[in-house]
Structure formats: structure tokens, C-alpha cells
Amino acid sequence: MKNVILLLTSFISVTAFSQEEVKSSSDARFGIKGGLNYSTVTKGDFEEGLDPRTSFYIGFVSEIPLVGRILHLQPEMIYSRQGFESNYSFLGENYNDVYQVDYINIPVLLKLYAGNTLSFEFGPQFGLKVNEKIVRNDSEVEENDINSFDTALAGGVSLNFDKFFLSGRYTYSLNEIIKDSNSKNSVFQIGGGFRF
């Protein structure tokens, strides 16, 4: 709970600081967004293939002008359902592990407009694990293999239509996700949202 409060405070602080920097502008906007996740982890020490988990993300987005219409700061707070599947054999038995890992992610992105509609976003993302569940052959198992924090780089492209936008993004972890595995989160996202 402490970590969730810390992330919420960080998001509010970044947004408030950014608004202070552009206090003379009335162009700061807030909105909601959501869409589909296609997530997995890099292979690392896993010996057999990893399959992606398809799920969803939903959250809040803000957009604060830094340099006119061209460059904006885009902090977000996103609930993101991620994970992967691992299929392997052990002593002649086949196993299917489904890792269901949910995060509160805070991307803090620079957004560069290339015209009125197209924009590109890039920056760091900070994540806190809020749920971890592993289902092995349709039975839940008790494990705590996933690290609590995830630091990642995020990059994407958006199409902006006044209040509505469509976006695609890729994030890749900078730190190990599963303890002692050398594996990292790799997530493709596609979705959209509204600004108020």
C-alpha cells in the first residue's frame, strides 16, 4: 500500500510541477485511455518457448505544453495487466504456467507533434506490481518470483483528433522481472482515449 501511495504522489507531483512550469498556458489537458496489451518477457533463462498474454490496460493521461504546440509532457497513470505463458517438460510431465502480473505504471513521456495529427512519444516508465498469480496446469500455485518494481523505456506513436486519440506503444524493461532469470518485460499496447 505504501508503494501505491508513493506512485500516486509521484504522478500528482509530476503533473503539478509541469502545470506550474506552464502556468500561463490554458492548454494543459487531461483524459482517460485504454486498450489491449500483448505482453511477454524476454526469454532469459527459460529453456522453452514463452507465449504472450493478451489482456488490457486502462488509466489516466495528461498532456502539458512545453514548447508551443510542438513539444508536450505526457505523464500517465495506467493499470496494466501483463504476463506470459511458459510451456515446459519436467521428468516426463508437460507443464503450462500462466503468469498473470498486474502493474500500476507511470510513464513520463515527451510528446513531439509532427503536424496537427501525428505525434511521437518517448520516455521512462515506472511500475509497481500490484498483483501476481501463477496458474500451473489450471491450478493456482503460491510463488513470489516477480520483482515488485519495473523500470522501463516506452516509445510510441499517436493519431490525435481533437478530443479523441489512437495510440500504439512498446515498452521494454531495464531491470530483471523474474528473480534470477535475466528476463525482462516486453509489452505492445494498442488503444485509444479521450481528452477533456
SEBATI-670679 format. One record per residue: residue number from 1; residue in three letters; x negated, y, z negated of N, C-alpha, C, CB in turn. Coordinates in steps of 0.1 Angstrom, whole numbers, padded with zeros to 4 digits. Atoms other than C-alpha are relative to their C-alpha. Glycine has a CB too. Layout:
<rs>
> pado|gukol|n_X|n_Y|n_Z|ca_X|ca_Y|ca_Z|c_X|c_Y|c_Z|cb_X|cb_Y|cb_Z
> NUM|ALA|X|Y|Z|X|Y|Z|X|Y|Z|X|Y|Z
...
</rs>
This chain:
<rs>
> pado|gukol|n_X|n_Y|n_Z|ca_X|ca_Y|ca_Z|c_X|c_Y|c_Z|cb_X|cb_Y|cb_Z
> 1|MET|-0008|-0012|0000|0000|0000|0000|-0009|0013|0000|0009|0000|-0012
> 2|LYS|0009|-0011|0000|-0029|0023|-0008|-0005|0004|0014|-0012|-0003|-0009
> 3|ASN|0005|-0002|-0013|-0042|0018|0027|0010|0006|0010|-0005|-0013|0006
> 4|VAL|-0010|-0006|-0008|-0009|0026|0043|0002|0015|-0003|0014|-0007|-0002
> 5|ILE|0000|-0014|0004|-0007|0058|0023|-0011|0008|0006|0001|0002|-0015
> 6|LEU|0012|-0007|-0006|-0042|0067|0034|0001|0003|0015|-0013|-0009|-0003
> 7|LEU|-0002|-0002|-0015|-0034|0062|0071|0011|0010|0002|0004|-0014|0006
> 8|LEU|-0010|-0010|-0001|-0002|0082|0067|-0005|0014|-0002|0012|-0003|-0009
> 9|THR|0006|-0013|0004|-0021|0110|0050|-0009|0005|0011|-0007|-0001|-0013
> 10|SER|0010|-0003|-0011|-0048|0109|0078|0008|0005|0012|-0008|-0012|0003
> 11|PHE|-0007|-0004|-0012|-0022|0112|0105|0006|0014|-0002|0012|-0010|0003
> 12|ILE|-0006|-0013|0003|-0004|0141|0088|-0011|0011|0000|0007|0000|-0013
> 13|SER|0011|-0009|0001|-0038|0158|0082|-0005|0004|0014|-0011|-0005|-0008
> 14|VAL|0004|-0003|-0014|-0049|0155|0118|0010|0009|0007|-0003|-0013|0008
> 15|THR|-0010|-0008|-0007|-0016|0168|0131|0001|0014|-0006|0013|-0007|-0002
> 16|ALA|-0001|-0013|0006|-0015|0197|0106|-0012|0008|0004|0001|-0001|-0015
> 17|PHE|0012|-0007|-0004|-0051|0206|0113|0000|0005|0014|-0013|-0008|-0003
> 18|SER|-0001|-0003|-0014|-0045|0205|0150|0010|0012|0002|0004|-0012|0008
> 19|GLN|-0009|-0010|-0002|-0015|0227|0147|-0005|0013|-0005|0013|-0003|-0008
> 20|GLU|0007|-0012|0005|-0035|0252|0126|-0009|0006|0011|-0007|-0003|-0013
> 21|GLU|0009|-0005|-0010|-0060|0254|0154|0007|0007|0012|-0008|-0012|0005
> 22|VAL|-0008|-0005|-0011|-0033|0262|0179|0012|0008|-0005|0004|-0010|0010
> 23|LYS|-0012|-0006|0007|-0010|0282|0155|0007|0010|0009|-0004|0006|-0013
> 24|SER|-0007|-0010|-0009|-0004|0308|0182|0008|-0006|0011|-0011|0010|0005
> 25|SER|-0007|0006|-0011|0010|0283|0206|0013|-0007|-0005|-0009|-0011|0006
> 26|SER|-0013|0006|0003|0046|0271|0206|0001|-0013|0009|0012|0009|0003
> 27|ASP|0000|0011|-0009|0037|0242|0230|-0002|-0013|-0007|-0009|0002|0011
> 28|ALA|0002|0013|0006|0030|0215|0204|0013|-0008|0000|-0005|0002|-0015
> 29|ARG|-0012|0008|-0001|0054|0186|0209|-0001|-0013|-0007|0003|-0002|0015
> 30|PHE|-0001|0013|0007|0065|0155|0190|0010|-0009|0007|0003|0002|-0015
> 31|GLY|-0009|0009|-0007|0082|0124|0202|-0002|-0014|-0006|-0002|0000|0014
> 32|ILE|0000|0014|0003|0087|0087|0200|-0004|-0008|0012|0014|-0005|-0005
> 33|LYS|0005|0008|-0011|0072|0059|0221|0001|-0015|-0004|-0014|0003|0004
> 34|GLY|0000|0015|0002|0074|0021|0225|-0002|-0007|0013|0013|-0004|-0006
> 35|GLY|0002|0008|-0012|0068|-0007|0249|-0006|-0014|-0004|-0010|0007|0009
> 36|LEU|0005|0014|0001|0051|-0041|0254|-0015|0000|-0003|0004|-0008|0012
> 37|ASN|0014|0003|0003|0018|-0054|0240|-0003|-0013|0007|-0003|-0001|-0015
> 38|TYR|0005|0013|-0006|-0002|-0081|0259|-0014|-0001|-0007|-0001|0000|0016
> 39|SER|0012|0000|0008|-0028|-0089|0233|-0007|-0013|-0002|0003|0005|-0014
> 40|THR|0008|0012|0003|-0056|-0114|0226|-0012|0005|-0007|-0003|-0008|0014
> 41|VAL|0013|-0004|0005|-0091|-0114|0212|-0010|-0006|0009|-0002|-0006|-0015
> 42|THR|0011|0006|-0008|-0124|-0119|0230|-0004|-0013|-0006|-0012|0010|0000
> 43|LYS|0002|0014|0004|-0135|-0155|0228|-0008|-0001|-0012|-0006|-0007|0011
> 44|GLY|0009|0001|0012|-0163|-0150|0202|-0004|-0015|-0001|0008|0004|-0012
> 45|ASP|0005|0014|0004|-0170|-0184|0185|0011|-0010|0003|-0004|0000|-0014
> 46|PHE|-0010|0010|-0003|-0138|-0200|0197|-0005|-0009|0012|0014|0006|0003
> 47|GLU|0005|0009|-0011|-0147|-0231|0218|0009|-0002|0011|-0004|-0013|-0006
> 48|GLU|-0010|0003|-0011|-0115|-0235|0237|0008|0013|0003|0009|-0012|-0004
> 49|GLY|-0006|-0012|-0005|-0093|-0211|0256|0010|0007|-0010|0008|-0003|0012
> 50|LEU|-0009|-0008|0008|-0073|-0183|0239|0011|0006|0009|-0007|0012|-0008
> 51|ASP|-0011|-0006|-0008|-0039|-0173|0252|0005|0012|-0007|0012|-0011|0001
> 52|PRO|-0005|-0012|0006|-0024|-0139|0247|0014|-0001|-0007|0001|0011|0011
> 53|ARG|-0014|-0002|0006|0006|-0129|0226|0006|0012|0006|-0001|0001|-0016
> 54|THR|-0007|-0011|-0006|0032|-0108|0242|0011|0005|-0011|0007|-0004|0013
> 55|SER|-0009|-0006|0009|0051|-0085|0218|0003|0014|0002|-0005|-0003|-0015
> 56|PHE|-0004|-0014|-0002|0060|-0049|0212|-0008|0010|-0009|0015|0002|-0002
> 57|TYR|0005|-0010|0009|0048|-0016|0197|0010|0012|0000|-0014|0006|0005
> 58|ILE|-0009|-0012|0002|0068|0015|0185|-0006|0010|-0009|0014|-0005|-0004
> 59|GLY|0005|-0010|0009|0059|0047|0169|0002|0015|0004|-0014|-0002|-0002
> 60|PHE|-0001|-0015|-0002|0054|0085|0169|-0012|0005|0007|0002|0007|-0014
> 61|VAL|0011|-0006|-0008|0034|0107|0192|0001|0015|-0001|0000|-0005|0015
> 62|SER|0000|-0014|-0001|0024|0143|0191|-0010|0005|0011|-0003|0007|-0014
> 63|GLU|0008|-0006|-0010|0008|0165|0217|-0002|0015|-0002|0006|-0002|0015
> 64|ILE|0004|-0014|0004|-0011|0197|0208|-0009|0006|0010|-0006|-0001|-0014
> 65|PRO|0009|-0006|-0010|-0026|0220|0234|-0013|0005|-0007|0007|0012|0006
> 66|LEU|0013|-0005|0004|-0063|0227|0230|-0005|0010|0010|-0010|-0012|-0001
> 67|VAL|0004|-0010|-0011|-0071|0244|0264|0011|0001|0010|-0014|-0005|0007
> 68|GLY|-0011|-0003|-0009|-0040|0257|0280|0008|-0013|0003|-0005|0005|0013
> 69|ARG|-0008|0011|-0004|-0021|0231|0300|-0009|-0012|0003|0008|0003|0012
> 70|ILE|0009|0011|-0004|-0052|0210|0308|-0004|-0010|-0010|-0013|0007|0006
> 71|LEU|0006|0009|0010|-0066|0196|0276|0009|0000|-0013|-0014|0003|-0003
> 72|HIS|-0008|0001|0012|-0045|0184|0246|-0006|-0010|-0009|0015|-0004|0004
> 73|LEU|0003|0011|0010|-0050|0164|0214|0013|-0008|-0002|-0005|0006|-0014
> 74|GLN|-0011|0008|0001|-0027|0135|0211|-0001|-0011|-0011|0003|-0008|0013
> 75|PRO|0000|0009|0011|-0025|0119|0176|0013|-0008|0000|-0002|0006|-0013
> 76|GLU|-0012|0009|0000|-0001|0089|0172|0000|-0008|-0012|0000|-0009|0013
> 77|MET|-0001|0011|0010|0011|0065|0146|0009|-0011|0005|0006|0006|-0014
> 78|ILE|-0007|0011|-0007|0021|0031|0160|0000|-0012|-0008|-0007|-0002|0014
> 79|TYR|-0001|0014|0005|0034|-0001|0146|-0002|-0009|0012|0014|-0002|-0007
> 80|SER|0004|0008|-0011|0018|-0027|0168|-0001|-0015|-0003|-0013|0005|0006
> 81|ARG|0000|0015|0003|0025|-0065|0169|-0010|-0006|0010|0014|-0006|0002
> 82|GLN|0011|0006|-0008|-0007|-0082|0182|-0002|-0014|-0004|-0012|0009|-0002
> 83|GLY|0003|0014|0004|-0023|-0116|0180|-0004|-0008|0013|0011|-0007|-0007
> 84|PHE|0004|0009|-0011|-0031|-0146|0202|0003|-0014|-0004|-0015|0002|0003
> 85|GLU|-0002|0014|0003|-0028|-0183|0205|-0013|-0007|0003|0011|-0006|0009
> 86|SER|0012|0008|-0001|-0056|-0208|0201|0004|-0015|0001|-0010|0002|-0012
> 87|ASN|-0002|0014|-0002|-0054|-0244|0215|-0013|-0007|-0001|0007|-0003|0014
> 88|TYR|0013|0007|0002|-0080|-0269|0204|0003|-0014|-0005|-0009|0007|-0010
> 89|SER|-0001|0014|0005|-0086|-0306|0195|-0010|-0002|-0011|-0003|-0009|0012
> 90|PHE|0009|0003|0011|-0100|-0319|0163|0003|-0015|-0004|0002|0009|-0012
> 91|LEU|-0001|0015|0003|-0106|-0357|0156|0012|-0006|0008|0002|-0001|-0015
> 92|GLY|-0010|0006|-0009|-0084|-0366|0185|0014|0006|-0001|0001|-0015|-0003
> 93|GLU|-0013|-0006|0001|-0055|-0344|0175|0000|0014|0007|0004|0002|-0015
> 94|ASN|-0001|-0013|-0007|-0043|-0314|0195|0007|0010|-0009|0008|-0001|0013
> 95|TYR|-0006|-0010|0008|-0035|-0282|0177|0003|0013|0008|-0010|0004|-0012
> 96|ASN|-0004|-0013|-0005|-0018|-0249|0186|0002|0010|-0011|0013|-0001|0009
> 97|ASP|-0001|-0011|0011|-0025|-0219|0163|0005|0013|0007|-0013|0002|-0007
> 98|VAL|-0005|-0013|-0005|-0004|-0188|0169|-0003|0010|-0011|0016|-0001|0003
> 99|TYR|0003|-0010|0009|-0019|-0158|0152|0009|0012|0003|-0016|0004|0001
> 100|GLN|-0009|-0011|-0001|0007|-0131|0146|-0006|0011|-0010|0015|-0004|-0004
> 101|VAL|0007|-0011|0008|-0011|-0099|0134|0006|0013|0003|-0016|0000|0002
> 102|ASP|-0007|-0013|-0002|0007|-0066|0129|-0009|0011|-0006|0014|0000|-0006
> 103|TYR|0009|-0011|0004|-0011|-0033|0126|0009|0013|-0001|-0012|0002|0009
> 104|ILE|-0003|-0015|-0001|-0003|0004|0118|-0013|0006|0006|0004|0007|-0014
> 105|ASN|0012|-0006|-0007|-0026|0020|0144|0002|0015|0001|-0001|-0006|0014
> 106|ILE|0000|-0015|-0001|-0035|0057|0145|-0011|0003|0011|-0004|0007|-0013
> 107|PRO|0009|-0006|-0010|-0050|0067|0179|-0001|0015|-0001|0005|-0005|0014
> 108|VAL|0002|-0015|0000|-0065|0102|0180|-0007|0002|0014|-0009|0005|-0012
> 109|LEU|0005|-0001|-0014|-0069|0109|0218|-0001|0014|0005|0010|-0009|0008
> 110|LEU|0001|-0011|-0008|-0080|0136|0240|0008|-0003|0013|-0014|0005|0004
> 111|LYS|-0009|0002|-0012|-0054|0140|0269|-0004|0011|0010|0015|0001|-0004
> 112|LEU|0004|-0009|-0011|-0066|0155|0302|0010|-0001|0011|-0014|-0003|0005
> 113|TYR|-0010|0000|-0011|-0040|0166|0327|-0007|0002|0013|0011|0011|-0003
> 114|ALA|0004|-0002|-0014|-0047|0162|0364|0012|0004|0008|-0007|-0013|0005
> 115|GLY|-0013|-0005|-0006|-0018|0183|0377|0011|0000|-0010|0003|-0010|0012
> 116|ASN|-0012|-0001|0009|0017|0185|0363|0005|-0013|-0005|0011|0007|0007
> 117|THR|-0006|0013|0004|0025|0148|0361|-0011|-0010|-0005|0006|-0006|0012
> 118|LEU|0010|0010|0004|-0007|0127|0358|-0009|0005|-0011|-0008|-0004|0013
> 119|SER|0010|-0003|0011|-0028|0126|0326|-0008|-0013|-0003|0007|0006|-0012
> 120|PHE|0008|0011|0005|-0056|0105|0312|-0003|0002|-0015|-0014|0000|0008
> 121|GLU|0003|0000|0015|-0062|0097|0275|-0011|-0009|-0004|0013|-0003|-0008
> 122|PHE|0012|0008|0005|-0093|0085|0257|-0003|0005|-0014|-0012|0002|0009
> 123|GLY|0004|-0004|0013|-0104|0084|0221|0000|-0012|-0009|0009|0010|-0006
> 124|PRO|0001|0011|0010|-0108|0063|0189|0014|-0004|-0005|-0008|0004|-0012
> 125|GLN|-0012|0004|0007|-0081|0043|0172|-0003|-0007|-0013|0008|-0010|0010
> 126|PHE|0003|0006|0013|-0080|0033|0136|0013|-0008|-0004|-0003|0011|-0011
> 127|GLY|-0011|0009|0003|-0059|0003|0125|0000|-0006|-0014|0001|-0010|0010
> 128|LEU|-0001|0007|0013|-0047|-0012|0092|0009|-0012|0002|0006|0010|-0011
> 129|LYS|-0008|0012|-0001|-0035|-0048|0092|0011|0001|-0011|-0008|-0013|-0002
> 130|VAL|-0011|0000|0009|0000|-0049|0076|0007|-0013|-0002|0010|0011|0004
> 131|ASN|-0006|0014|0000|0009|-0085|0083|-0009|-0010|0007|0015|0000|0006
> 132|GLU|0008|0011|-0007|-0009|-0117|0091|0008|-0013|-0002|-0014|-0001|-0005
> 133|LYS|-0007|0013|0001|0009|-0150|0099|-0006|-0009|0010|0015|0001|0002
> 134|ILE|0005|0010|-0009|-0006|-0181|0114|0009|-0012|0000|-0015|-0004|-0004
> 135|VAL|-0009|0012|-0001|0017|-0209|0127|-0008|-0010|0008|0013|0004|0008
> 136|ARG|0007|0011|-0006|0000|-0242|0134|0009|-0011|0003|-0012|-0005|-0010
> 137|ASN|-0009|0011|-0004|0020|-0267|0154|0014|0002|-0007|-0006|-0014|-0004
> 138|ASP|-0013|-0003|0005|0052|-0250|0143|0002|0001|-0015|0010|-0009|0006
> 139|SER|0000|-0002|0015|0043|-0248|0106|-0009|0011|-0004|-0004|-0014|-0007
> 140|GLU|0008|-0012|0005|0031|-0217|0088|-0011|-0005|-0009|0009|0010|-0007
> 141|VAL|0011|0004|0009|-0003|-0221|0072|-0005|0013|-0007|-0012|-0006|0008
> 142|GLU|0005|-0011|0008|-0018|-0199|0045|-0015|0002|0003|0002|-0003|-0016
> 143|GLU|0014|-0003|-0002|-0050|-0183|0056|-0001|0016|0000|-0005|-0005|0014
> 144|ASN|0003|-0015|0001|-0066|-0148|0053|-0013|0003|0008|0000|0006|-0014
> 145|ASP|0012|0000|-0008|-0090|-0148|0082|-0002|0014|0007|0000|-0010|0011
> 146|ILE|0001|-0012|-0008|-0082|-0114|0098|-0004|0012|-0009|0014|0003|0006
> 147|ASN|0005|-0012|0008|-0101|-0083|0086|0011|0010|-0001|-0013|0006|0007
> 148|SER|-0010|-0009|0003|-0080|-0056|0071|0000|0013|0009|-0001|0005|-0014
> 149|PHE|0001|-0012|-0008|-0093|-0027|0093|-0005|-0003|0014|-0009|0010|-0007
> 150|ASP|0004|0001|-0014|-0097|-0024|0130|-0003|0014|0005|0011|-0007|0009
> 151|THR|0004|-0012|-0007|-0116|0004|0147|-0002|-0003|0015|-0013|0006|-0006
> 152|ALA|0000|0004|-0014|-0112|0005|0184|-0001|0013|0009|0013|-0007|0004
> 153|LEU|0000|-0010|-0010|-0116|0026|0216|0013|-0002|0008|-0013|0001|0008
> 154|ALA|-0012|0001|-0008|-0085|0034|0236|-0001|0009|0012|0013|0004|-0009
> 155|GLY|0000|-0009|-0012|-0081|0047|0271|0013|-0004|0008|-0012|-0003|0008
> 156|GLY|-0012|0003|-0007|-0051|0050|0293|0004|0012|0010|0012|-0002|-0009
> 157|VAL|-0005|-0009|-0010|-0031|0069|0319|0015|0002|-0002|-0003|-0004|0015
> 158|SER|-0014|-0002|0002|0004|0085|0317|0006|0008|0012|0002|0008|-0013
> 159|LEU|-0008|-0008|-0010|0030|0099|0341|0010|0008|-0009|0007|-0009|0011
> 160|ASN|-0008|-0009|0009|0047|0129|0324|0011|0007|0008|-0009|0010|-0006
> 161|PHE|-0011|-0007|-0006|0082|0141|0334|0008|0008|-0010|0009|-0011|0007
> 162|ASP|-0007|-0009|0010|0092|0170|0312|0000|-0007|-0014|0014|0004|0004
> 163|LYS|-0001|0006|0013|0105|0152|0281|-0003|-0015|0000|0014|0002|-0006
> 164|PHE|0002|0015|-0001|0101|0116|0293|-0014|-0003|0006|0011|-0006|0009
> 165|PHE|0013|0004|-0006|0068|0098|0300|-0001|-0015|0000|-0012|0006|-0009
> 166|LEU|0004|0014|-0001|0055|0064|0311|-0015|-0001|-0002|0004|-0006|0014
> 167|SER|0014|0001|0002|0021|0052|0300|-0005|-0015|0000|-0003|0006|-0014
> 168|GLY|0007|0013|0000|-0004|0023|0303|-0013|0003|-0008|-0002|-0006|0014
> 169|ARG|0012|-0002|0009|-0033|0018|0278|-0007|-0013|-0002|0004|0007|-0013
> 170|TYR|0008|0012|0004|-0061|-0006|0270|-0008|0004|-0013|-0009|-0005|0011
> 171|THR|0008|-0002|0012|-0077|-0008|0235|-0009|-0012|-0002|0009|0003|-0012
> 172|TYR|0010|0011|0002|-0108|-0028|0226|-0007|0003|-0014|-0011|-0001|0011
> 173|SER|0006|-0001|0014|-0121|-0033|0190|-0015|0002|0001|0003|-0011|-0009
> 174|LEU|0014|-0002|0001|-0155|-0021|0180|-0006|-0009|-0011|-0003|0014|-0004
> 175|ASN|0005|0009|0011|-0157|-0044|0149|0007|-0014|0001|0004|0006|-0013
> 176|GLU|-0005|0014|0000|-0151|-0081|0144|0013|-0001|-0007|-0010|-0009|-0008
> 177|ILE|-0013|0001|0005|-0115|-0090|0138|0002|-0012|-0009|0010|0000|0012
> 178|ILE|-0001|0012|0008|-0116|-0126|0126|-0014|-0003|-0007|0004|-0012|0009
> 179|LYS|0013|0001|0008|-0142|-0132|0099|-0009|-0011|0006|0004|-0003|-0015
> 180|ASP|0011|0009|-0005|-0174|-0149|0111|0003|-0006|0013|-0001|-0011|-0010
> 181|SER|-0003|0005|-0013|-0161|-0153|0147|-0006|0008|0011|0015|-0001|0001
> 182|ASN|0005|-0009|-0011|-0176|-0124|0167|0011|0004|0010|-0011|-0006|0007
> 183|SER|-0011|-0004|-0009|-0141|-0119|0182|0005|0014|-0003|0011|-0011|-0001
> 184|LYS|-0005|-0014|0001|-0125|-0085|0189|0013|0001|0007|-0010|0010|0006
> 185|ASN|-0013|-0002|-0006|-0090|-0073|0197|-0001|0006|0014|0008|0009|-0009
> 186|SER|-0001|-0005|-0013|-0082|-0067|0233|0014|0001|0004|-0008|-0010|0011
> 187|VAL|-0015|-0002|-0001|-0048|-0052|0240|0003|0009|0012|0005|0006|-0013
> 188|PHE|-0006|-0008|-0011|-0030|-0040|0271|0014|0005|-0005|0001|-0007|0014
> 189|GLN|-0014|-0005|0004|0001|-0018|0265|0006|0007|0012|-0001|0010|-0012
> 190|ILE|-0007|-0007|-0010|0027|-0005|0288|0014|0004|-0006|0003|-0009|0013
> 191|GLY|-0013|-0005|0006|0057|0016|0278|0003|0014|0004|-0001|-0001|-0015
> 192|GLY|-0005|-0014|-0002|0073|0050|0276|0005|0006|-0012|0010|0000|0011
> 193|GLY|-0006|-0007|0012|0088|0076|0253|0006|0013|0004|-0011|0002|-0010
> 194|PHE|-0007|-0013|-0001|0105|0109|0248|-0007|0010|-0009|0015|-0001|-0003
> 195|ARG|0005|-0011|0009|0091|0142|0235|0012|0010|-0002|-0012|0008|0007
> 196|PHE|-0011|-0009|0004|0114|0166|0217|-0004|0015|0001|0005|-0003|-0014
</rs>
